[in-house]
Amino acid sequence: MKIALQYVNDLNGKTQAVQMPVSEWEKVLSHIKKSDQVLKLKTDLKLAFSQAETLRKSKGKKESLTDFLNEL
């Protein structure tokens, strides 16, 4: 994705800000949101598999999926 950026410099030539078209900014935000959703899904799945493995290894009474869903 190539974006037309404009740099805003102070009197000493130091970059102070970057400007971009709003349409491009909205695309960037959309991409960030999608990436955040993917990251959250991966994190949640890792946790779920970890919890499932812990439960599988435990010696306590296990609840069936049917019983769990009936409680919802």
C-alpha positions as a Python dict, from the first residue, in 0.01 Angstrom:
ca = {
    (1, 'M'): (0, 0, 0),
    (2, 'K'): (162, 323, -115),
    (3, 'I'): (40, 632, 69),
    (4, 'A'): (104, 993, -26),
    (5, 'L'): (249, 1139, 294),
    (6, 'Q'): (332, 1501, 364),
    (7, 'Y'): (580, 1590, 636),
    (8, 'V'): (543, 1905, 845),
    (9, 'N'): (875, 2048, 961),
    (10, 'D'): (957, 2320, 1210),
    (11, 'L'): (1183, 2615, 1130),
    (12, 'N'): (1490, 2399, 1203),
    (13, 'G'): (1380, 2133, 955),
    (14, 'K'): (1286, 1882, 1224),
    (15, 'T'): (979, 1675, 1132),
    (16, 'Q'): (691, 1757, 1366),
    (17, 'A'): (398, 1580, 1201),
    (18, 'V'): (291, 1365, 911),
    (19, 'Q'): (-21, 1428, 705),
    (20, 'M'): (-206, 1182, 486),
    (21, 'P'): (-538, 1178, 301),
    (22, 'V'): (-836, 1088, 521),
    (23, 'S'): (-934, 802, 288),
    (24, 'E'): (-590, 646, 337),
    (25, 'W'): (-607, 700, 713),
    (26, 'E'): (-940, 516, 724),
    (27, 'K'): (-782, 224, 536),
    (28, 'V'): (-493, 216, 784),
    (29, 'L'): (-736, 218, 1079),
    (30, 'S'): (-940, -61, 921),
    (31, 'H'): (-625, -268, 874),
    (32, 'I'): (-521, -209, 1237),
    (33, 'K'): (-865, -311, 1364),
    (34, 'K'): (-858, -632, 1160),
    (35, 'S'): (-508, -709, 1286),
    (36, 'D'): (-622, -649, 1645),
    (37, 'Q'): (-916, -886, 1594),
    (38, 'V'): (-688, -1158, 1455),
    (39, 'L'): (-444, -1112, 1743),
    (40, 'K'): (-726, -1132, 2000),
    (41, 'L'): (-863, -1447, 1837),
    (42, 'K'): (-518, -1611, 1840),
    (43, 'T'): (-466, -1512, 2204),
    (44, 'D'): (-810, -1643, 2303),
    (45, 'L'): (-751, -1971, 2118),
    (46, 'K'): (-412, -2020, 2285),
    (47, 'L'): (-575, -1968, 2625),
    (48, 'A'): (-861, -2205, 2540),
    (49, 'F'): (-624, -2480, 2427),
    (50, 'S'): (-411, -2429, 2737),
    (51, 'Q'): (-716, -2456, 2960),
    (52, 'A'): (-838, -2763, 2770),
    (53, 'E'): (-498, -2929, 2816),
    (54, 'T'): (-499, -2848, 3188),
    (55, 'L'): (-849, -2991, 3221),
    (56, 'R'): (-751, -3301, 3022),
    (57, 'K'): (-460, -3365, 3258),
    (58, 'S'): (-661, -3302, 3575),
    (59, 'K'): (-800, -3590, 3775),
    (60, 'G'): (-1115, -3407, 3886),
    (61, 'K'): (-1468, -3458, 3760),
    (62, 'K'): (-1508, -3332, 3407),
    (63, 'E'): (-1823, -3165, 3279),
    (64, 'S'): (-1957, -3276, 2943),
    (65, 'L'): (-2006, -3027, 2663),
    (66, 'T'): (-2380, -3095, 2670),
    (67, 'D'): (-2399, -3013, 3042),
    (68, 'F'): (-2193, -2699, 2991),
    (69, 'L'): (-2415, -2579, 2706),
    (70, 'N'): (-2731, -2656, 2903),
    (71, 'E'): (-2612, -2420, 3177),
    (72, 'L'): (-2592, -2126, 2934),
}
